[in-house]
């Protein structure tokens, strides 16, 4: 009989894979994107009082980027690779495993956050300039709201008590919680917030969202951010939003815009006598099978956001769930390198940094194929880098974008298969919107 019947979390199994092979084309792409952002933070790094040392800012960014890109299984293996390979902008450097491990614990994680924030405007410009088609609902919404964001929170995995820094931590201690804002048009992260309170409700991030949200933007929330005062504050500041209506929400109908057997669109006042929103809202109900799905938005004019657009935009909130899957499962944010808060944050910022670079590559593939970005699987793009590396070594490929777009490589699964059935409501866009 086994010692324990409790199933093991596969994300907590020690990594035993070998690092993936190097590739000069991929390395050059990463170097071109990261170098300006790293150089831009050197003065700030010195202002913090950090002297020139072997494991300074350029070496640490290069080491962490290689660790994530090439799926290095341990700090010990990373130290061996640094001693034997030139990485990006740094020549090979010999450091001990102990020194590297200690550096992960005390290197200022905020600098990685600043590198990420420096890089994002460049990636955003590249994304906006691309000609791949956007979803019709996004095109429609962008006529009124140039920026469309989805936001959600996600709890990080349990810390490992085998680490010396966590010897006294109670079993099951979680690493914290992140809240991430994604641009629905570019799929790039726009902001990431962290709290050490792993069980904190999503509403704990409302103040950060209030401060970050700008007038004229449109936000997509799930019901974890449901708060009447928050909704009113956003409207007061010119910020529009869409969310799902809670089943127990009380409301008073002021005006009926549309009422059919499939769609109900009404202007209402949310709340009862004890608690009520100050501003009128719009409730859209759509029947899918035998079930009615209910959405609420601050956009009262159906000419700006028709009912079908509201429903489709909320459905696209799933893009942020896909982003969490990529960073936590594919890029291993669920497998924490260190036990210190600083070390966890360093991994959070660096993983989202690499995710943004991966989004840029996936978007370039979408443009090459002239497909919506939603049709591209970032997971298979990342896994396909191995096959590109092998093809490059054989002299059969020189550009990862063209390699992934080539008809003979469609078996790599970079382009998602179209599903015939859906498990969520979907209202057909009108011909005018479909051709927008």
N, C-alpha and C positions, 0 to 999 in steps of 0.2 A: 504494500500500500504506500502511496506517495506521502511524503512529509506534509505536503500542503495541497489542498484541493483548489486553492485560489488561483485563477488564471493569471499568468504573467502578462504585463503590459508589453507588447512587442516593441514599443518605442523606448523601453528601458533596458532592452537587451544590449549588452556591450557590443559595439561595432567591431566586426572582425574582417570586414572587407578590405582589400588592398586599395590604395589610392588610384583613382582613374588616371590614365596617361595624359601627359602634357600635350599641348598643341599650340604652335606658335601663332596661328591665325586667331584662335580664341583668346590667347594671352594678349595679342596686339589689340584686339577689340576692347578688352577690359582695361588695358593700360591707357588707351586713348580716352576712355570715358572717365577713369578714376584719377589720372594724374593731375588735371587742373583742379579738381576738388581737393585733393590732398595738398597740393602746393598752396592753395588758398587758405589752408588752416595752419601752415607752419608758423606764421607770426603769432597767431593765437596760442599755439602750443608753447612757444617760447615765453609769451606773456604769463602763462601759468607757472613759470619758474622751472620748467623742465629743461635740463641741460642736454647737450648732444650726447647720445649714448647709442650703443648698438641697437637696442630694441626701442628705438624712437618711433615717431609717428609714421614715416614712410615704410619702415620695416614691418611694423605691426599691421598696417592696412594691407600690405602685400601678403603677409603671412595669413591673415584672417581670410582674405579673398581667396587665396589658394586653398585654405582649409575647407571652405564651403564649396567652391567650384569643383575641386577634385575629390571631395568626399573623404578627406583624410580622417582615419578612424580614431586618432589619439594625438595628444600633444607630443608624446614620445616620437611618433612617426613624423610629425610635423618638424621637429627639431632635426631629424635625420635628413629630411628633404631640403630644409634650408641650408644644410651644410654641403649639399651635393648639387643643387640646382640654382641657376639664376632665375629670379622670380620678378617679373614685371620690370620695375625700375631699380631693383637692388641686385648686386652680385651675391653669390653664395656667401653665407655667413654662418660661422660655427658658434652655437650657443647651447648651453646645457638644457636638459629637459626641466630641471628645477628652476632655472632662471626664467624660462619661457612660461612655466606654470605660474610662477609668482607674478610675472608681468600681466598675465590675464586677470589676476586678482586685483591689481592696483593701477593698471593703465586707465586714465580718465575716459570713461565710456562716453561722456558728453561730446568728445571730439569726433567719435564715429557718427554721432547724431548730426553734428555740424557738417561732416563730409557728405552725409546723405542729403541733407537739406540744400547743400551747395550743388549737388548733382541733379536734383529733381528738376529745376528749371530748364536745364539743357535737355533732359529726356522729354520734358513736356513739349518743348519747341519741336523736337524731332517727331513726336507723336502727332501734334497738330498739323505739321507739314505733310504727313503721309496721306495718300489718296485712297486707302482702302475704305470700303463702304462702312458707314455707321448704321446701327439699328434705326429703323424709321421713327420709333418713339423718341430716341435720343435726338435725332435731327429735328423733330417737331419741337421738343422741349427747349433745345438750344436757341430757337428763334426768340424766346423770351428770357431764358435762363442760360447764359453762356457756360456756367459751371454747374455740373450735376454731381453730387457726392452721395456715396453710401457709407454708413458708419456702423460699426458693430464692435462688441467686446469679446475677448476670448481669454480663458484662464490658461496659464502656463502649467506645465506638468509638475509632478512632485519632484522635489529636490532629492538628491541621493545622499543618504546619511553616511555612506561610506567615505565621503569627502571629509577631511579633517576639520574643515571650517564648519561642518554641520553635525559634528559628533553629538552635540547636546540637543539638536533639534528633534522635536517629537516626530514619530513616524507619520508619513503622509503629508508633511508640510509642503504646501504648494509654493512655487516660485513667485507668484504674483499674477497680475492680470494686465493685459494690454487692450487698448481701444484704438482702432485704426480707421482712418478715413481714406476711402478709395475714390478716385475720379472715374465715373462710369464711362466716360468717353475714351480716355487714354488707358484706363486700368492701372494707372500708377498710384502708389501710396502718396497721400498728400500730408498726412500728419499721423504720428503714433504717440500715444500717451501710455504711461506705465504707472501702476500702483502696486505696492507690496502687499496690499490687502487682496489676496487671491479670491476671496468670496464676496468681494464688493459688488453691489448691484451696478448695472450699466448706468443708472441715473447718477452715480458718483462722478461721471465724466461730463455732466451737463454744463458745468461752468466752463470747462475747456472748450466745449463745442460752441457755447455762446461767444466766447472771446475770439475763436477762430473763424466762425461763420461770417461771411460778408454779404451785404445787401445785394440782391439780384441773383443770388445762388439758390439752387434747389437741392434739398436734402431728402434722402430716403432712409427712414428709420424702421427698425423692427419694434415690436411692442415692449422691448426692454427699456426703451427711452420714453415711454408713455408718461407724460406729466403735463397737466393743463397749464400751469404757470410757465413752464418751459415753452410750450407751444405759443402762448401769448407773447412771451418775450421775443421769440424769433420773428413773429409777425410785426411787432413794434419796430424791429430793426430792419425790416424789408427782406427778411429771409423766408423763402417758401419751403414747404415740406410735404411729404407723403408718408403715411404709415398705415398699418392695419388697425382696424377698430377693435377694441376689446369687446368681448361678448357681453359683458355686463354694463357697458356704457349706456347711460341715460342721455337722451337727446330730445330736443323739441324741433319739429320740422317747421321751417319758415316758408320755404318755397320749393315746389317740385319742378325740376328742370326736364327730366325724362323719366318715364315709367312704362316699361314693357314687361313681357314675360321673362326676359333675360337680363335686363339692366334697369336699375333704379338709380337716379342721380338727383340728389336733393341738397338744398342749403339748410343747415340746421344750427342750433345752439347746443353745444356739448355740455353735459353736466346737469345736475339738479339744483335744488334750492341751496343746498349746503355748499356745493362746489361747482362752479361753472366757468367756462372760458369766456373771456370778455369779447372775443371776436367771433363772428359767425364762421362756420366751417362748411365743408362740402363732403357729404358721404356718398360714396359710389358703391353700389352692391351689384355683384355679377353672379349669375347662377351657372354653376358647372356641374352637370349631372343633376343630382338632387340637392346639392349643397349651395348655399349662398355665401360668397366671400365678400367681406365688407372692408372698404378702404376709406380713409379720411385724409383730406388735404386742405391746406390753407388757400389753394388756388381756386377761387370761386367762379371764375369765368371759364366755361367749357370751350370757348373759342381758343383760349391759350393752352389748356391741357384737356383735350377731349377724354371722355371716360375710358376709352380703349387705351389711350396713351398712359393714363395714370396706372391702369392695371399692368401694362407691359413694363413700365418703369419699375414698379415695385417688384415684379418678377425678376428683374435684372439685379436686384439687391443680392441675389445669390452669388454674384461675382465676388463679393467680399468673402463669402464662405469658401469659395475656391482659392482665394488668396491665402486664407488661413491654412487651408490644406497644404498648399505648396510650401509655405514657410515652416510649418510645424512638422509635416511628415516627409516631404521631399527634401527640404533643405535642413532638416534635423533640428529645428528650434525646440522640438519636444525632447531632445536629448541634450541636457544642459552640460556645458563644459566645466563650470565652476560652481561653487556654492555661495560666493559673495554676491550681494546686491549689485555691486559694480560689475562683476563678471557676467551676471545675468543680463544686465543692461547692455554691456558691450556686445553680447551675442545677439540681443534683440535688434540693436541698430544695424549691426553688420549683416545680419540675415535679411532684413528688409532692404538694405543697400543692394545686396546681390539679387534679391527678388526684383527690384526696380530695373536692374540691368537685364535680367531674364525677360521681363515684360517688354523691354525695348527690342530684344531679339525676336520674340514672338510676334510683336507688332510688325516688324520688318518682313517676317514670313507672310503675315496676313496681307500686306501690301503687295508682295511679290505674286501672290496667288489671287489678288483682288477679291478676298473674302472678308467678311466681318471678323473682327478679332475674336468674337465669341466662338467661332468655329475652330480656333487654334487651341490645342492642348499644351499648356506650358509644361506640364509634367512630361509629355512625350518629347517636347523640344529639348528639355534638360537631359532626359535619358538618351535622346538621339545624338547628343554631342559625342558620345563614345563612338557611334558608328561613323560620324563625320571624321573623327580623328583617325580611324582606321582607313577610311577612304582617302583621306589626305596623304597618309603615309604611302599608300599604293599609287599615288599620283592621279586619282580619279575624281578629286574634288578640291577646290581652293576657296570656296565661299560657303559658309554654313547656311546662309539664307537661300541661295540657289540650290544647294544640296537638299534641304528640306522640302523645297517647292517642286523638285523634279518628279515627274510622274512615276519613275521607276522606284522612288523611295516612299511612296504613299503607304506602303505596308508598315512604316515606322509609326503610324497612328498620329502623326502631327496634326492632321485635319480630323476633327471629331466627326463621327458618323451622325447623320441626321436621325433623330428619333421620330417614330411614327406617332407615338402616344405621349401625352403629358399627364402628370399627376397634379397639375395646378391650373387654375383658370387662365384662359387666354382668349382675349377678345380680338377678332380680326381687325387689322387696321384698314381704314377706308382707302379706296384707290388713290385719293389725293395724298394721304400720308405715306402710303406705301411707295409712292413715286417721289417723295420729298428728298 
